[in-house]
Amino acid sequence: MPKPIRIRRLRALRRSAVALACASVMALTGLAGSTLATAAPKPLDPGKRCDELYGLPSSTSPTVDLPEFDASRAKSQWDEYEYVNPAKEWDGLGPPSATKEAALSKLTKAPATQPDRVWWRWLQQKDKYPKFEDYRDAKFITNSGNDPRGKAFERKVIKDHGLVGPDWICQKEVEFKDPDTGKTYRRKLDAYNTRTNQILEIKSNGSPDRREIPKDLAWAKDPNWKDSRAKFVFAEPQKADAKKFLGDMRQIAGDRVTEYNYRSDRVELAPKGGQRATSGLLEPPGQSGSTRGGATDLIRESRPTPKDMAEYLNRRNVANPGGLPRGPGGVDFSTLDLKYIGKPVKGKGVDFAFDANEDPTENSGWGGKAKAQLISDAFFTWLALSPDKFWVNLNPDEPDRVMDAKFGKTDAGRVLLEADLQMKHDFYKAMDPDTDLGKRYWAALPKQNGYPCMPGLRNWIEPKTAQVREQDGGIYILDTPLRLKSTAQTTITPGPGTPICTPNEAETKAAQRVIDQMIVPVVEKTINTAPQYADLRRVYTARVAAEYIRQQDAKTPSDYHKIINSGDVSRWPLRAPNQNWTREALFNKYRYIYTHGEFEYKIPANGSVQVYLVGGVDMSKQPKHNVSKARFTAQHRYLPRQAQTSVKTLTDNTEMTGQVLLGANTAADDTGTSTPTPTPTPTPTHTGKPTPAPTHSGGGGGSTHTPAPATPAPSEPGGDLAHTGNDSPIGLISGIAAALAVAGGALVWWMRRRKTAQE
């Protein structure tokens, strides 16, 4: 063995000597024909016929004409397209262990296998992404989806509009020269017609690519391109930066620049394998698979606090200069509520959809997990406990009857009892004599000895008639309003001070009329709209959904069957930060307010100022109405389609401007392959003529499309349902007046005299 080694070393030395000699000659004389000038630039990429690039027959016929001027796709034609994000298979991957991190830190190049490769790449950028989850979501997964998403939407636009044949070239590289600066830019055109000089820039999101803006502005100025036109095609609603960019372009190029809002929702699939994120939202215990869909993707990216979310969104935006599709920052999770749930079928998952307000500034997105978890936990609580447990009671005379013990160990029970106390506060705050309403209220009350007089009160919240539509194998929850009720009532427990008056029957009725006319409507509106009751509204809507599941399960047992009336709520306990909350502590807080007073009102009367101290609150019941098919179709024409889309991805609620839908399926398979099965889109029912943007009724068209093939995981990422015709009521929350009892029992308002200004 020693001899061969010496021979190899000798040969290596000889090769080194030859190399050094060659280098010396180059240094002294240079290579033949070479100069010190910069090497010739790389030739421009001629691109490829669009039909060949995207595997389309040259005979492909358009389902919709490419509009000449500005146009927007009609809502009736919105559809979706799919693509595989090769990195999404790792959306459930957590940070490496300390041992693994130490070992990976010693490596000078990326490992060949996953997930070590993902972790190693993160360690190289840990200064930018201290938390692995931020790197995973903001850069690794997000960036690896950019290229396949863009190609899939480009293919869809090419196919739908029949941009085939020798004239249409995709990914053609050209040069633009800015006459103001003299700088020349290279720019790849998504699609270009060599005969008409039509340029298409196709965006799968609602923003321009920041890196391309100077190049496009140069095109607008370049006299060599003055006979060309540029159309910017957007898959999603334009963001503020896109509107500004188009405005700037039109300042230079005028009507040569047009926009085409070809609305289509992206559906991101994952490859098989890896380590996937899991979610138990509305998922029956023991069911195989995991809840996945548009909601779970966004909730995964949602951070718990505004600060955490702002930091994450900043990292996400910095990592994606090419722009991003709508994401978690555009969802105001504080308004999240349940909108739809499908019919349960044993052994199969259930579709569901949330709705929420959209934040166009994309500065929201925090708290998604907590709000979605509350809805899911409440849904299971309503299933597990029998309806006779659904009550809460704040009565100073009944400390041992606040609420059912098991119900008191759930967040659903906590929310109801806290809403009871909050309503008490808001009811008497509305009486504040320093406000216009309060001043008019005290003046309108009956008088005793010149002083305003009113009885003790019991106030409670109960549901108004919920508006729902049962069809398509599910229920659409359209409206779940709540009502505030008030009646006279007394208690044994004394309130603060001494009584001011004892109203007779006539005075009691007169006072109640004033309360019902002036105070109740204001507080009822607060309950139905104010953020402090958002959790109550969420919990109540979950009650409607759970009752639908109860009714369906009674007909045919489902995966939820074992839960219903089981009495076991241990899987859905009080969660942080309320894990130590107790009904007793809240009752004690209430009783202290009741006996000591909460507000101090100074009411002028008989030449003096009377000081009143007040306290009080209560709630129960829940009717429901199944709206007719005709009304549902007229008012919610696209909701069925959009609800189904939301199961897979974030989309718009077309009936409510500024509101989005996001859903999932409790046993979804969101994996795809490199050659996915074509996904059908709605059959066009229009003429194919796009309508000018101001009317927003213009053409578009669905077509069968094949998603772009998946690419290998990057080492470093760069960049209607059939109508059932069922119009009959389904009897939600029937039987017991226990549909939802928030703030039960007696809650008495005491007016007591503390002092008068002239005693």
ABEGO torsion letter per residue (X at the ends): XAAAAAAAAAAAAAAAAAAAAAAAAAAAAEBBGBBABBBBBBBBBAEBBAAAAAGBBAABBBABBBBABBBBBBAAABBBBBBBBAAAAAAABBBBBAAAAAAAAABABBBABOAAAAAAAAAAAAAABABAAAAAAAAAAAAAAAAAAAAAAAAAAAAAAGBBEAABBBGBBBBBBBAAAGBBBBBBBABBBAAAGBBBBBBABABBBAAAAAAAAAAAABAAAAABBBBBBBABBBBAAAAAAAAAAAAAAEAABBBBBBBBBBBBBBBBEEBBBBBABGBBBGBBEBBBEAAAAAAAABBABAAAAAAAAAAAAAABAAEBBBBAAABBAAABBBABBBBBBBGBBBBBBBBBBBBAAGABGBGAAAAAAAAAAAAAAAAABBAAABBBBBBAABAABABBAAAAABAAAAAAAAAAAAAAAAAAAAABAABAAAAAAAAABBBBGGBBBBBBBBBBBBBBBBBBBBBGGBBBBABBBBBBBBBBBBBABBBBEBBABBBBAAAAAAAAAAAAAAAAAAAAAAAAABAAAAAAAAAAAAAAAAAAAAAAAAABBBAAAAABGAGBAAABBBBOAAAABBAAAAAAAAAAAAAAEABBBBBBBGGBBBBBBBBEEEBBEBBBBBBBAAAAAAAAAAAAAAAAAAAABBBBBAABBGBBBBBBBAABBABBBABBBBBBBBBBABAGBBBBAAAGABBBBBBBBBBBBBBBBBABBBXXBBBAGBABBAGBGBEBAAABBBGBEBBBBBBBBABBAAX
